[in-house]
Amino acid sequence: MYSVYQHWDPLKVCIVGRSYSPGFYSFIKDSHVRQIFERIAEETEEDFRKLVLLLEKFAVKVLRPELTDNSELYMMNNRRIAPPPMLPRDCSIMLGNKFYFRTSPNIVYPNSWQESEVPIATDNHTWGKVLDHIRRTNLVYNVGLPGLHPANSSTITRIGKDIYVGTWSPGDLQENRIKNLNKSYPEYRWQHVDTGGHSDGVFCPVKPGLIVSLRDVPTYAETFPGWEVVYLPNQSWDLVKPFLELKKKNQGKWWVPGAELNDQFTTYVESWLDHWVGYVEESVFDVNMLVIDEKNVVCNNYNKPVFDAFERHGITPHIINFRHRYFWDSGLHCITSDVSRDGTMQDYFPERTI
């Protein structure tokens, strides 16, 4: 049976996302804009493949969703094209030996659930083979974790008996939510880390005793007492704010057939390739990392304070530059979902109650 208790235990089975292929964008009439998307698609899959090959060198079994080039299959009711299944972390999580999977990012589930098979008849062309593989050994729950934001595994951090839940805005400590989680899942100790956004975009516990973080989160001293925290101020999302402001003006337009004729949209995609890709390749370190085991971690590029800490802790970094991570809003942790790791539940803070 597959299970995950600590995200630094040796990785054995992992989902890696997939984006649309260059041929998918044949519906874009503007040849200039279409070529930009074809290039993004080609380079995105190149980087996916580099990650897959690295994981396979560590004997990790890689599962991937499937796609076709028929854009009509991915057309939603509002005539927008559904985003590709690039972020398995946002729709799935293995918590202990229970695998939770939401069949659609647009479905809102109640805060209750039943043990059941996932109904995948309408989604078989994308996730069918992945879910069939997992169901050979594990029950699959057809909901997200009750009481949590749907992006389950991007908002929680599994540290053995302790499960840390990131806040969605600074200071958003919903104590009732934590109480309910501790009641529903008494085998764990649930608590907040005030990250003010996706936890995996703010901090990464790389191994017992070491955290890499974008900012000084006040609760680290309480939630991870005695652990070294390497801070990286003004990195990652902070460095690309001008691009993100431009992106906000065009949010979702690239998924609407015909929007490529919009001048704002064209400016946006041209700005990405002409300036931002090269900038983030060279200058931005992302804490959204994938830990293979306590001695190996996958990161997007070099950062001296981080690599010095890795050396102190006997960790080897493996650089996979996911070039279009800010275009897709997804780092190396987001585009993966760990399905199985060796190891059993550990208690790193046995003196703690709840």
C-alpha positions as CSV (number, residue, x, y, z in Angstrom):
1,M,0.0,0.0,0.0
2,Y,1.2,3.5,-0.9
3,S,1.7,6.1,1.9
4,V,3.3,9.4,2.7
5,Y,4.0,10.6,6.3
6,Q,7.1,12.9,5.9
7,H,7.9,14.7,2.7
8,W,11.6,14.0,3.0
9,D,11.3,10.2,3.2
10,P,12.6,8.4,0.1
11,L,10.3,9.2,-2.8
12,K,9.0,6.1,-4.6
13,V,5.9,7.1,-6.7
14,C,5.2,10.6,-7.9
15,I,2.7,12.3,-10.2
16,V,4.2,14.8,-12.6
17,G,1.8,17.2,-14.4
18,R,1.4,17.8,-18.1
19,S,0.7,20.8,-20.3
20,Y,-1.0,21.1,-23.6
21,S,1.2,20.3,-26.6
22,P,2.3,22.8,-29.3
23,G,-0.3,21.3,-31.6
24,F,-3.1,22.1,-29.2
25,Y,-2.9,25.8,-29.9
26,S,-3.8,25.4,-33.6
27,F,-7.1,27.2,-32.8
28,I,-5.2,30.5,-32.3
29,K,-5.7,32.5,-35.5
30,D,-2.9,35.1,-34.9
31,S,0.2,33.2,-36.0
32,H,2.5,35.4,-34.0
33,V,0.7,34.7,-30.7
34,R,0.2,31.0,-31.7
35,Q,4.0,30.6,-32.1
36,I,4.6,32.1,-28.6
37,F,2.3,29.5,-27.1
38,E,3.8,26.7,-29.1
39,R,7.2,27.7,-27.8
40,I,6.0,27.9,-24.2
41,A,4.3,24.4,-24.7
42,E,7.5,22.9,-26.1
43,E,9.8,24.3,-23.5
44,T,7.4,23.4,-20.7
45,E,7.3,19.7,-21.7
46,E,11.1,19.8,-22.1
47,D,11.4,20.8,-18.5
48,F,8.8,18.2,-17.4
49,R,10.9,15.6,-19.2
50,K,14.1,16.7,-17.4
51,L,12.3,16.3,-14.1
52,V,10.9,12.9,-15.0
53,L,14.4,11.6,-16.1
54,L,15.9,12.9,-12.8
55,L,13.3,11.2,-10.7
56,E,13.7,7.9,-12.7
57,K,17.4,8.0,-11.9
58,F,16.4,7.7,-8.2
59,A,14.1,4.8,-9.1
60,V,11.0,6.8,-8.7
61,K,7.9,5.6,-10.6
62,V,6.4,8.5,-12.4
63,L,2.7,8.8,-13.2
64,R,1.4,11.4,-15.6
65,P,-2.0,12.6,-16.8
66,E,-2.9,12.4,-20.5
67,L,-4.0,15.0,-23.0
68,T,-5.1,15.2,-26.6
69,D,-4.8,18.1,-29.0
70,N,-8.6,18.4,-29.4
71,S,-9.4,21.7,-27.7
72,E,-13.1,21.0,-27.8
73,L,-12.6,18.2,-25.2
74,Y,-11.4,20.9,-22.7
75,M,-14.0,23.5,-23.4
76,M,-16.0,24.5,-20.4
77,N,-19.6,25.7,-20.3
78,N,-18.5,29.4,-20.5
79,R,-16.5,28.6,-23.6
80,R,-13.2,29.0,-21.8
81,I,-10.7,26.3,-22.2
82,A,-9.9,24.4,-19.0
83,P,-6.3,24.8,-17.7
84,P,-4.1,21.8,-18.4
85,P,-3.5,19.2,-15.6
86,M,-0.1,20.8,-14.7
87,L,-0.7,21.0,-11.0
88,P,-1.5,17.6,-9.5
89,R,-0.6,19.1,-6.1
90,D,-3.7,21.3,-6.3
91,C,-6.1,18.4,-6.8
92,S,-4.6,15.5,-4.9
93,I,-2.8,14.5,-1.7
94,M,-1.7,11.3,-0.1
95,L,-2.2,11.7,3.7
96,G,-0.9,8.7,5.4
97,N,-2.3,5.9,3.2
98,K,-5.4,7.8,2.1
99,F,-5.4,9.4,-1.3
100,Y,-7.7,12.4,-1.8
101,F,-8.5,13.5,-5.4
102,R,-10.9,16.1,-6.6
103,T,-12.3,15.1,-10.0
104,S,-12.6,18.8,-11.1
105,P,-11.0,22.0,-9.7
106,N,-14.4,23.7,-10.4
107,I,-16.4,21.4,-8.1
108,V,-17.1,22.6,-4.6
109,Y,-17.6,19.7,-2.2
110,P,-19.3,19.8,1.2
111,N,-17.3,19.3,4.4
112,S,-18.2,15.7,4.6
113,W,-17.0,12.6,2.7
114,Q,-17.4,8.9,2.2
115,E,-15.0,6.2,1.2
116,S,-15.7,5.7,-2.4
117,E,-14.3,5.2,-5.8
118,V,-13.7,8.4,-7.9
119,P,-16.2,8.7,-10.7
120,I,-13.9,9.3,-13.6
121,A,-16.1,8.4,-16.6
122,T,-16.1,12.0,-17.9
123,D,-12.4,12.6,-17.1
124,N,-10.9,9.3,-18.2
125,H,-8.9,10.8,-21.0
126,T,-6.9,12.9,-18.5
127,W,-6.6,11.2,-15.1
128,G,-7.9,7.7,-15.7
129,K,-4.7,5.8,-15.8
130,V,-3.2,7.6,-12.9
131,L,-6.2,6.9,-10.6
132,D,-6.4,3.3,-11.8
133,H,-2.8,2.7,-10.8
134,I,-3.3,4.1,-7.3
135,R,-6.5,2.2,-6.8
136,R,-4.6,-1.1,-7.2
137,T,-3.3,-0.6,-3.7
138,N,-5.2,2.3,-2.0
139,L,-8.7,3.6,-1.5
140,V,-9.2,6.9,-3.5
141,Y,-11.5,9.5,-1.8
142,N,-13.5,11.6,-4.3
143,V,-13.2,14.8,-2.3
144,G,-10.7,17.3,-1.0
145,L,-9.9,17.2,2.7
146,P,-12.9,18.6,4.5
147,G,-12.4,22.0,6.1
148,L,-9.4,22.9,3.9
149,H,-9.0,25.0,0.7
150,P,-9.2,22.7,-2.3
151,A,-5.5,23.1,-3.1
152,N,-4.9,20.5,-0.4
153,S,-1.2,19.6,-0.8
154,S,-0.1,23.2,-1.5
155,T,-1.5,24.4,1.8
156,I,-0.4,21.7,4.2
157,T,2.9,20.3,5.2
158,R,3.2,16.7,6.4
159,I,5.8,16.3,9.2
160,G,4.9,12.9,10.6
161,K,2.4,13.3,13.4
162,D,2.3,17.1,12.9
163,I,0.3,18.6,10.0
164,Y,0.9,22.3,9.3
165,V,-1.8,24.3,7.6
166,G,-0.9,27.5,5.8
167,T,-3.2,30.5,6.1
168,W,-4.7,32.1,2.9
169,S,-4.1,35.6,4.1
170,P,-1.9,37.0,6.8
171,G,-3.4,36.5,10.3
172,D,-6.2,34.2,8.9
173,L,-6.0,31.8,11.9
174,Q,-9.3,30.0,11.7
175,E,-9.1,28.2,15.0
176,N,-12.4,26.4,14.5
177,R,-10.9,24.8,11.3
178,I,-7.9,23.5,13.3
179,K,-10.2,22.2,16.0
180,N,-12.4,20.4,13.5
181,L,-9.4,18.8,11.8
182,N,-7.9,17.6,15.1
183,K,-11.3,16.1,15.9
184,S,-11.7,14.5,12.4
185,Y,-8.1,13.2,12.2
186,P,-7.0,12.5,15.8
187,E,-4.0,10.5,14.6
188,Y,-2.4,13.9,13.7
189,R,-1.7,17.2,15.4
190,W,-3.0,20.0,13.2
191,Q,-1.8,23.5,13.6
192,H,-1.4,26.8,11.6
193,V,1.6,28.4,10.0
194,D,0.8,32.0,9.1
195,T,2.1,31.9,5.6
196,G,-0.5,34.2,4.0
197,G,-0.7,32.0,0.9
198,H,0.2,28.6,-0.5
199,S,2.5,27.1,2.1
200,D,4.8,25.5,-0.5
201,G,5.4,29.0,-2.1
202,V,6.5,30.4,1.3
203,F,8.6,27.8,3.0
204,C,10.0,24.3,2.6
205,P,11.2,22.0,5.4
206,V,13.9,20.2,3.5
207,K,14.9,17.7,6.3
208,P,14.5,17.5,10.0
209,G,16.2,20.6,11.4
210,L,16.3,22.8,8.2
211,I,13.7,25.1,6.7
212,V,14.1,27.4,3.7
213,S,11.7,30.3,3.8
214,L,11.0,33.5,1.8
215,R,10.3,35.5,4.9
216,D,10.5,35.4,8.7
217,V,7.2,33.7,9.7
218,P,6.8,34.5,13.4
219,T,5.4,31.1,14.2
220,Y,8.5,29.1,13.2
221,A,10.0,29.3,16.6
222,E,6.8,27.8,18.0
223,T,5.9,25.3,15.3
224,F,9.5,24.1,14.5
225,P,11.4,24.8,17.7
226,G,15.2,24.6,17.4
227,W,15.2,24.2,13.6
228,E,17.5,26.3,11.4
229,V,15.6,28.7,9.1
230,V,17.3,30.1,6.0
231,Y,15.5,33.3,5.0
232,L,15.5,34.6,1.4
233,P,13.9,38.1,1.5
234,N,12.9,39.6,-1.8
235,Q,13.0,36.3,-3.7
236,S,10.5,34.4,-5.8
237,W,7.1,36.1,-6.1
238,D,8.4,39.4,-4.6
239,L,10.9,39.8,-7.5
240,V,8.3,39.3,-10.3
241,K,5.6,41.6,-8.9
242,P,5.7,43.9,-12.0
243,F,5.0,40.9,-14.2
244,L,2.3,39.6,-11.9
245,E,0.5,43.0,-12.1
246,L,0.5,42.8,-15.9
247,K,-0.7,39.2,-15.7
248,K,-3.6,40.2,-13.4
249,K,-4.9,42.5,-16.1
250,N,-5.0,39.5,-18.5
251,Q,-6.1,36.8,-16.1
252,G,-7.7,33.9,-17.9
253,K,-7.8,35.6,-21.3
254,W,-5.4,33.1,-22.9
255,W,-8.0,30.4,-22.2
256,V,-10.6,32.2,-24.3
257,P,-10.5,31.5,-28.0
258,G,-10.3,34.8,-29.8
259,A,-8.8,36.7,-26.9
260,E,-5.4,36.6,-28.7
261,L,-6.7,39.4,-30.8
262,N,-6.7,41.6,-27.7
263,D,-3.8,44.1,-27.7
264,Q,-3.4,43.8,-23.9
265,F,-3.2,40.0,-24.2
266,T,-0.5,40.2,-27.0
267,T,1.5,42.7,-24.9
268,Y,1.3,40.3,-22.0
269,V,2.6,37.2,-23.8
270,E,5.3,39.1,-25.6
271,S,6.5,40.6,-22.3
272,W,6.8,37.1,-20.8
273,L,9.1,35.8,-23.5
274,D,11.0,39.0,-24.2
275,H,11.9,39.8,-20.7
276,W,10.6,37.8,-17.8
277,V,11.7,34.3,-18.8
278,G,15.3,35.2,-18.9
279,Y,15.0,37.3,-15.8
280,V,13.6,34.5,-13.6
281,E,16.0,31.9,-15.1
282,E,18.9,33.9,-13.8
283,S,17.7,35.8,-10.8
284,V,14.9,34.2,-8.9
285,F,15.2,31.3,-6.4
286,D,11.9,29.5,-5.6
287,V,11.4,27.7,-2.3
288,N,8.8,25.6,-4.1
289,M,11.1,22.6,-4.1
290,L,10.6,18.9,-4.4
291,V,12.5,16.8,-1.8
292,I,13.5,13.4,-3.1
293,D,15.0,12.2,0.2
294,E,16.9,13.7,3.1
295,K,20.1,13.9,1.0
296,N,18.6,15.1,-2.3
297,V,16.3,18.0,-3.3
298,V,15.2,19.5,-6.6
299,C,15.3,23.3,-7.0
300,N,15.0,25.7,-9.8
301,N,18.4,27.4,-9.7
302,Y,21.4,28.4,-7.6
303,N,21.3,30.5,-4.4
304,K,24.4,30.8,-2.3
305,P,22.8,31.0,1.2
306,V,20.6,28.0,0.4
307,F,23.3,26.0,-1.1
308,D,25.6,26.8,1.8
309,A,22.9,25.4,4.1
310,F,22.5,22.3,1.9
311,E,26.3,21.7,2.3
312,R,26.1,22.0,6.1
313,H,23.3,19.5,6.2
314,G,24.8,17.1,3.6
315,I,22.1,17.7,1.0
316,T,22.8,17.6,-2.8
317,P,20.7,20.1,-4.8
318,H,19.6,19.1,-8.3
319,I,18.7,22.0,-10.5
320,I,15.8,21.7,-12.9
321,N,14.9,25.1,-14.2
322,F,11.2,25.1,-14.8
323,R,11.4,28.1,-17.1
324,H,7.7,29.0,-17.3
325,R,6.8,28.6,-13.7
326,Y,5.5,32.1,-13.2
327,F,3.6,32.0,-16.5
328,W,1.8,28.9,-15.2
329,D,1.8,29.9,-11.5
330,S,3.5,26.6,-10.6
331,G,6.9,25.6,-9.1
332,L,8.5,22.2,-8.9
333,H,6.5,21.2,-5.8
334,C,3.2,22.3,-7.5
335,I,3.7,20.3,-10.7
336,T,4.2,17.1,-8.7
337,S,2.3,15.1,-6.1
338,D,4.1,12.5,-4.0
339,V,2.0,9.3,-3.9
340,S,4.4,7.0,-2.1
341,R,7.4,7.4,0.1
342,D,9.2,4.9,2.3
343,G,8.9,5.3,6.0
344,T,6.3,5.3,8.8
345,M,4.8,8.1,10.9
346,Q,7.4,9.8,13.1
347,D,6.9,12.2,16.0
348,Y,9.5,15.0,15.8
349,F,8.0,16.9,18.7
350,P,6.9,14.2,21.2
351,E,6.6,16.8,24.0
352,R,3.8,18.5,22.1
353,T,0.1,17.8,22.8
354,I,-2.0,19.7,20.3
